[in-house]
Amino acid sequence: MAGQLSNAEHIASRPFAVWTLGGLFAANAVGLDSPLVAVPEIATYFDVGQGGAQLIIVLFLAGYAAGHIPVGILGDRFGRRPVILIGLALAALLSLIAVFAPTFEVLLIARFLQGIATCAAGLLSRAVIRDIASGARASKLTSSAMMVLAVLIIVTPLLASYLLYVFDWRHVLMVTFLYVVILFWLTVIFIPETMHTERHSNHPWQQFRLSLDAFLKSAQSVRASLLGALAFATFFIFSAAGASLVVDVYKLPAASFGILFALMAFIQLAASAYNSRIVAKQGTAFVLKRAAVMSGIGIALSIGGFVSGYVPLTLFLLTAAAFTIAHALTLPNSIALTLDPLPKTAGFTSAIHGMLQTGIAAIAGVVVSLAYDATAETVLRIYSAFGLVTLIVLISGRRLFLSPAE
């Protein structure tokens, strides 16, 4: 029980506590991915068209992005646990409002606010990890959290598809409600307050300025957060372009993308498990070198594909897999390296990392949307560009990424 966890560091040795952290880490993914299958039915129900119905996804993500700075400041000011619990409680309420929304406008407002509330779980779970661990140990915990995330990415869309088949779109949205309720209960039981540094008593604006100044003065935090965001954006290209390519280029049913998406999630799960096992033994630098190798393979495959003009499905999937592995090896280490130098402002620093991650991924999505011409070669060009920039940041900043513990 929470009361029995007198030492917050015991979280790392308790499987259910680690899994709960993983659940918090994945809250955004569940809220974002589970309604995807219901978009067509929502469009029909409210008579808003497919493009209009997509707003339930876009506005949730917009709310999640908007919540980063306020949640980060609140987490550093009042502690991690109360802000996470309040966020989950609000997310549950807003999820329920979305389920029973009488109009499309109410549904959109509920989804936007739900994104803001959900941000507390995903963002401050990273700060909790920084509170109880640093260096390779923090990376190991983050990798364990990402393993939970990968499992949920596989399971959630399948569950949502089943519910849509048996019931209707409202039951699909109920998945998020039940998830955050269970997560609230698990957090109460397994996650104590972990913030052991002095809480901020300055005016929120002054706290913001001081926290931002501390982040900008830490070369390691700036470079590592940029590295993680670029690795995620490269990985995100598969989500942005994969479904269209499956239909337009490879002439497969749209439903088959779900299987390929699950395949990439499984690859991420395996790579995260490898990172979790090896980083504590070999260190962050060792894992990042392997991430660099996988990025190099992804770049070579993508360049080879668009130069030759021949991109079979196998080559496209191998390219996506290489960048998926590079992402799974890079992101948890980048989070640990970003937060390590700034324990007193871990909530705010995690917010900056999350904003960069979301923002650069959004840029990648926009680039794919604008450049897409129903050819795999164009997507591979985008892959190679983002992959190359990620590799340059990784190689040029590798000296900063050697933690003191190593």
C-alpha positions as CSV (number, residue, x, y, z in Angstrom):
1,M,0.0,0.0,0.0
2,A,1.0,3.6,-0.5
3,G,1.4,4.1,3.3
4,Q,3.8,1.1,3.4
5,L,6.1,2.7,0.8
6,S,7.9,4.9,3.3
7,N,10.8,5.1,0.9
8,A,9.8,6.2,-2.6
9,E,12.7,4.5,-4.1
10,H,11.0,1.2,-3.3
11,I,8.9,1.8,-6.4
12,A,11.7,0.6,-8.6
13,S,11.7,-2.8,-6.9
14,R,8.0,-3.4,-6.9
15,P,6.7,-4.8,-10.2
16,F,3.1,-3.5,-9.8
17,A,4.5,0.0,-9.0
18,V,6.7,-0.1,-12.1
19,W,3.7,-1.3,-14.2
20,T,1.6,1.5,-12.8
21,L,4.2,4.0,-13.9
22,G,4.1,2.4,-17.3
23,G,0.3,2.8,-17.3
24,L,0.7,6.5,-16.4
25,F,3.3,6.8,-19.1
26,A,0.8,5.3,-21.7
27,A,-2.3,7.3,-20.7
28,N,-1.9,9.6,-23.6
29,A,-1.6,6.7,-26.1
30,V,-4.7,5.1,-24.8
31,G,-6.7,8.3,-25.0
32,L,-5.4,9.0,-28.5
33,D,-5.5,5.5,-30.0
34,S,-8.6,3.9,-28.6
35,P,-11.1,6.2,-30.4
36,L,-9.4,5.9,-33.8
37,V,-11.6,3.0,-35.0
38,A,-14.7,4.8,-33.9
39,V,-14.1,7.9,-36.1
40,P,-16.2,6.8,-39.1
41,E,-19.2,5.8,-36.9
42,I,-18.9,9.2,-35.0
43,A,-18.9,11.0,-38.3
44,T,-22.1,9.2,-39.4
45,Y,-23.8,9.6,-36.0
46,F,-23.3,13.4,-35.8
47,D,-23.3,13.9,-39.6
48,V,-20.0,15.8,-39.6
49,G,-18.0,14.0,-42.3
50,Q,-14.8,12.1,-41.8
51,G,-12.6,15.2,-41.7
52,G,-14.8,16.7,-39.0
53,A,-14.8,13.5,-36.9
54,Q,-11.0,13.5,-37.0
55,L,-11.1,16.5,-34.7
56,I,-11.8,14.2,-31.7
57,I,-8.2,13.0,-32.2
58,V,-6.6,16.4,-33.2
59,L,-8.2,18.3,-30.2
60,F,-7.2,15.6,-27.7
61,L,-3.6,15.9,-28.9
62,A,-3.8,19.7,-28.9
63,G,-5.1,19.6,-25.3
64,Y,-2.3,17.3,-24.3
65,A,0.3,19.7,-25.8
66,A,-1.4,22.7,-24.2
67,G,-1.2,21.1,-20.7
68,H,2.5,20.6,-20.6
69,I,3.8,23.8,-19.1
70,P,0.9,24.3,-16.5
71,V,1.1,20.7,-15.4
72,G,4.9,20.8,-15.2
73,I,4.8,23.9,-13.0
74,L,2.1,22.5,-10.8
75,G,4.0,19.2,-10.4
76,D,7.1,21.1,-9.2
77,R,5.0,23.4,-7.0
78,F,2.6,20.9,-5.2
79,G,4.2,17.5,-5.8
80,R,3.8,14.7,-8.3
81,R,1.1,12.6,-6.7
82,P,-1.7,15.1,-6.0
83,V,-1.4,16.6,-9.5
84,I,-1.4,13.1,-11.1
85,L,-4.5,12.1,-9.1
86,I,-6.4,15.3,-9.8
87,G,-5.5,15.0,-13.5
88,L,-6.8,11.4,-13.6
89,A,-10.0,12.3,-11.7
90,L,-10.7,15.1,-14.2
91,A,-9.8,12.8,-17.1
92,A,-12.3,10.2,-15.9
93,L,-15.1,12.9,-15.6
94,L,-14.4,14.3,-19.0
95,S,-14.2,10.9,-20.5
96,L,-17.6,10.1,-19.2
97,I,-18.9,13.4,-20.6
98,A,-17.5,12.4,-24.0
99,V,-19.2,9.0,-23.8
100,F,-22.6,10.6,-23.2
101,A,-22.1,13.8,-25.3
102,P,-25.4,14.9,-26.7
103,T,-23.8,17.0,-29.4
104,F,-20.6,16.9,-31.5
105,E,-19.6,20.3,-30.0
106,V,-19.8,18.9,-26.4
107,L,-17.8,15.9,-27.5
108,L,-15.0,18.1,-29.0
109,I,-14.8,20.3,-25.9
110,A,-14.7,17.2,-23.6
111,R,-11.9,15.7,-25.7
112,F,-9.8,18.8,-25.7
113,L,-10.1,19.2,-21.9
114,Q,-9.5,15.4,-21.5
115,G,-6.2,15.9,-23.3
116,I,-5.1,18.6,-20.8
117,A,-6.1,16.4,-17.8
118,T,-4.4,13.3,-19.2
119,C,-1.2,15.2,-19.6
120,A,-0.6,15.1,-15.8
121,A,-0.2,11.3,-15.9
122,G,2.1,11.0,-18.9
123,L,4.2,14.0,-18.0
124,L,4.7,13.6,-14.3
125,S,5.3,9.9,-14.5
126,R,8.6,10.9,-16.0
127,A,9.3,13.3,-13.2
128,V,8.5,10.5,-10.7
129,I,11.2,8.3,-12.4
130,R,13.7,11.2,-12.1
131,D,12.8,11.6,-8.4
132,I,13.7,8.0,-7.6
133,A,16.5,7.3,-10.1
134,S,19.1,8.9,-12.4
135,G,21.4,7.9,-15.2
136,A,21.2,4.3,-16.5
137,R,18.8,3.3,-13.7
138,A,16.3,5.9,-14.8
139,S,16.7,4.8,-18.4
140,K,16.0,1.2,-17.3
141,L,12.8,2.3,-15.5
142,T,11.7,4.4,-18.5
143,S,12.3,1.5,-20.8
144,S,10.1,-0.7,-18.5
145,A,7.4,2.0,-18.8
146,M,7.7,2.0,-22.6
147,M,7.2,-1.8,-22.6
148,V,3.8,-1.3,-20.9
149,L,3.2,1.4,-23.5
150,A,4.0,-0.9,-26.4
151,V,1.7,-3.6,-25.0
152,L,-1.2,-1.2,-24.7
153,I,-0.6,0.1,-28.2
154,I,-1.1,-3.5,-29.4
155,V,-4.1,-4.3,-27.1
156,T,-6.1,-1.1,-27.1
157,P,-7.0,-0.8,-30.8
158,L,-7.9,-4.5,-30.8
159,L,-10.2,-4.1,-27.8
160,A,-11.7,-0.9,-29.3
161,S,-12.3,-2.7,-32.6
162,Y,-14.1,-5.6,-30.8
163,L,-16.3,-3.1,-28.8
164,L,-17.2,-1.2,-32.0
165,Y,-18.2,-4.5,-33.7
166,V,-20.4,-5.7,-30.8
167,F,-21.7,-2.3,-29.5
168,D,-21.2,1.2,-30.8
169,W,-18.8,4.2,-30.6
170,R,-19.9,5.2,-27.1
171,H,-18.6,1.9,-25.8
172,V,-15.3,2.5,-27.5
173,L,-14.9,5.9,-25.7
174,M,-15.8,4.1,-22.5
175,V,-12.4,2.3,-22.8
176,T,-10.6,5.5,-21.8
177,F,-12.9,6.1,-18.9
178,L,-12.3,2.7,-17.5
179,Y,-8.6,2.9,-18.1
180,V,-8.1,6.2,-16.1
181,V,-10.4,5.0,-13.3
182,I,-8.2,1.8,-12.9
183,L,-5.1,3.9,-13.2
184,F,-6.3,6.3,-10.5
185,W,-6.9,3.3,-8.1
186,L,-3.4,1.8,-8.9
187,T,-1.7,5.2,-8.4
188,V,-3.4,5.6,-5.0
189,I,-2.1,2.1,-4.0
190,F,1.4,2.0,-5.5
191,I,2.7,5.5,-6.1
192,P,3.6,7.6,-3.1
193,E,4.8,11.2,-3.3
194,T,8.3,11.1,-4.6
195,M,9.4,14.7,-4.8
196,H,12.1,15.2,-2.2
197,T,13.5,18.5,-3.3
198,E,12.2,21.9,-2.0
199,R,8.8,22.8,-3.4
200,H,8.6,26.1,-5.3
201,S,7.1,29.0,-3.4
202,N,7.8,31.7,-6.0
203,H,5.1,33.4,-8.0
204,P,4.2,31.0,-10.9
205,W,5.6,33.4,-13.5
206,Q,8.9,33.7,-11.6
207,Q,8.9,29.9,-11.2
208,F,8.4,29.6,-15.0
209,R,11.3,32.0,-15.8
210,L,13.7,30.4,-13.3
211,S,12.9,26.9,-14.5
212,L,13.2,27.8,-18.2
213,D,16.5,29.6,-17.5
214,A,17.9,26.5,-15.7
215,F,16.8,24.3,-18.7
216,L,18.4,26.5,-21.3
217,K,21.7,26.7,-19.3
218,S,22.0,22.9,-19.2
219,A,23.6,21.9,-22.6
220,Q,22.9,18.2,-21.8
221,S,19.2,18.8,-21.1
222,V,18.7,20.9,-24.3
223,R,20.6,18.5,-26.6
224,A,19.1,15.3,-25.0
225,S,15.5,16.6,-25.3
226,L,16.1,17.5,-28.9
227,L,17.5,14.1,-29.6
228,G,14.5,12.3,-28.1
229,A,12.0,14.5,-29.9
230,L,13.7,13.9,-33.3
231,A,13.9,10.1,-32.7
232,F,10.2,10.1,-31.9
233,A,9.3,12.2,-34.9
234,T,11.2,9.8,-37.2
235,F,9.3,6.9,-35.6
236,F,6.0,8.8,-36.0
237,I,6.4,9.0,-39.8
238,F,5.1,5.4,-40.0
239,S,1.9,6.4,-38.2
240,A,1.5,9.5,-40.4
241,A,2.0,7.8,-43.8
242,G,1.7,4.0,-43.3
243,A,-2.1,3.7,-43.7
244,S,-2.1,5.7,-46.9
245,L,0.8,3.7,-48.4
246,V,-0.8,0.4,-47.6
247,V,-3.9,1.4,-49.6
248,D,-2.5,3.6,-52.4
249,V,0.8,1.8,-53.1
250,Y,0.6,-1.7,-51.9
251,K,-3.1,-2.2,-52.6
252,L,-3.9,-3.9,-49.4
253,P,-7.2,-3.4,-47.4
254,A,-7.1,-0.5,-44.9
255,A,-7.6,-2.9,-42.0
256,S,-4.3,-4.5,-42.7
257,F,-2.5,-1.4,-41.4
258,G,-3.7,-2.3,-38.0
259,I,-1.7,-5.6,-38.2
260,L,1.4,-3.7,-39.4
261,F,1.0,-1.1,-36.7
262,A,0.8,-3.9,-34.1
263,L,3.9,-5.4,-35.6
264,M,5.8,-2.1,-35.1
265,A,4.5,-2.0,-31.6
266,F,5.8,-5.5,-30.9
267,I,9.2,-4.5,-32.3
268,Q,9.2,-1.5,-30.0
269,L,8.3,-3.8,-27.1
270,A,11.3,-6.1,-27.9
271,A,13.7,-3.1,-28.3
272,S,12.5,-1.6,-25.0
273,A,13.0,-4.9,-23.2
274,Y,16.5,-5.0,-24.6
275,N,17.2,-1.5,-23.4
276,S,15.8,-2.2,-20.0
277,R,18.0,-5.3,-19.6
278,I,21.3,-3.9,-21.0
279,V,21.4,-0.3,-20.0
280,A,22.1,-1.0,-16.3
281,K,25.0,-3.3,-17.2
282,Q,26.6,-1.4,-20.2
283,G,25.5,2.2,-19.6
284,T,23.7,4.8,-21.6
285,A,26.5,5.5,-24.1
286,F,26.6,1.8,-25.1
287,V,22.8,1.7,-25.9
288,L,23.0,5.0,-27.8
289,K,25.7,3.7,-30.0
290,R,23.4,0.9,-31.0
291,A,20.6,3.4,-31.6
292,A,23.0,5.2,-33.9
293,V,23.7,2.0,-35.8
294,M,20.0,1.3,-36.2
295,S,19.4,4.9,-37.4
296,G,22.3,4.4,-39.9
297,I,20.6,1.2,-41.2
298,G,17.3,3.0,-41.5
299,I,18.9,5.9,-43.4
300,A,20.8,3.5,-45.7
301,L,17.6,1.5,-46.5
302,S,15.5,4.7,-47.2
303,I,18.2,6.2,-49.4
304,G,18.6,2.9,-51.3
305,G,14.8,2.7,-51.8
306,F,14.2,6.2,-53.2
307,V,17.4,6.2,-55.3
308,S,16.5,2.9,-56.9
309,G,12.9,3.8,-57.3
310,Y,11.9,0.3,-56.2
311,V,10.3,0.1,-52.8
312,P,8.6,-3.2,-52.1
313,L,6.5,-3.5,-48.9
314,T,9.3,-5.5,-47.3
315,L,11.8,-2.7,-47.8
316,F,9.4,-0.1,-46.4
317,L,8.7,-2.3,-43.3
318,L,12.4,-2.9,-42.7
319,T,13.1,0.8,-42.8
320,A,10.2,1.5,-40.4
321,A,11.5,-1.3,-38.1
322,A,15.0,0.1,-38.0
323,F,13.8,3.6,-37.0
324,T,11.3,2.0,-34.5
325,I,14.2,0.2,-32.8
326,A,16.3,3.4,-32.9
327,H,13.5,5.3,-31.2
328,A,13.0,2.6,-28.5
329,L,16.7,2.7,-27.7
330,T,16.9,6.5,-27.8
331,L,13.8,7.9,-26.1
332,P,14.1,6.4,-22.6
333,N,17.8,7.4,-22.5
334,S,17.0,10.9,-23.8
335,I,14.4,11.4,-21.0
336,A,16.8,10.3,-18.3
337,L,19.6,12.5,-19.7
338,T,17.3,15.5,-20.0
339,L,16.1,15.3,-16.4
340,D,19.3,14.2,-14.7
341,P,20.9,17.7,-14.3
342,L,17.7,19.3,-13.1
343,P,16.1,17.4,-10.3
344,K,14.6,20.5,-8.7
345,T,12.6,21.3,-11.8
346,A,12.0,17.8,-13.1
347,G,8.3,18.5,-13.7
348,F,9.0,21.6,-15.8
349,T,11.9,20.0,-17.7
350,S,9.7,16.9,-18.5
351,A,7.2,19.4,-19.9
352,I,9.8,20.9,-22.2
353,H,10.8,17.5,-23.4
354,G,7.2,16.5,-24.0
355,M,6.4,19.7,-25.9
356,L,9.5,19.3,-28.1
357,Q,8.5,15.6,-28.7
358,T,4.9,16.5,-29.6
359,G,5.9,19.6,-31.6
360,I,8.5,18.0,-33.8
361,A,6.3,14.9,-34.4
362,A,3.6,17.3,-35.5
363,I,6.1,18.9,-37.9
364,A,6.9,15.5,-39.3
365,G,3.2,14.8,-39.7
366,V,2.7,18.1,-41.6
367,V,5.7,17.4,-43.8
368,V,4.2,14.0,-44.7
369,S,0.8,15.5,-45.3
370,L,2.1,18.2,-47.6
371,A,4.7,16.1,-49.5
372,Y,2.6,12.9,-49.8
373,D,2.1,12.0,-53.5
374,A,1.0,8.4,-53.2
375,T,4.6,7.1,-53.7
376,A,6.7,5.2,-51.2
377,E,9.8,7.0,-52.5
378,T,8.7,10.4,-51.1
379,V,8.0,8.9,-47.7
380,L,11.5,7.3,-47.7
381,R,13.0,10.7,-48.5
382,I,11.3,12.2,-45.4
383,Y,12.5,9.2,-43.4
384,S,16.1,9.7,-44.5
385,A,16.0,13.5,-43.7
386,F,14.6,13.2,-40.2
387,G,16.8,10.1,-39.5
388,L,19.9,12.0,-40.7
389,V,19.2,15.0,-38.5
390,T,18.6,12.7,-35.5
391,L,21.9,10.9,-36.1
392,I,23.8,14.2,-36.4
393,V,22.4,15.4,-33.1
394,L,23.3,12.0,-31.5
395,I,26.8,11.9,-32.7
396,S,27.6,15.5,-32.2
397,G,26.3,15.5,-28.6
398,R,27.6,12.1,-27.4
399,R,30.1,13.6,-25.0
400,L,27.3,15.4,-23.2
401,F,25.3,12.1,-22.9
402,L,27.9,10.3,-20.7
403,S,26.3,10.5,-17.3
404,P,28.4,10.9,-14.1
405,A,27.3,7.4,-13.0
406,E,29.0,5.9,-16.0
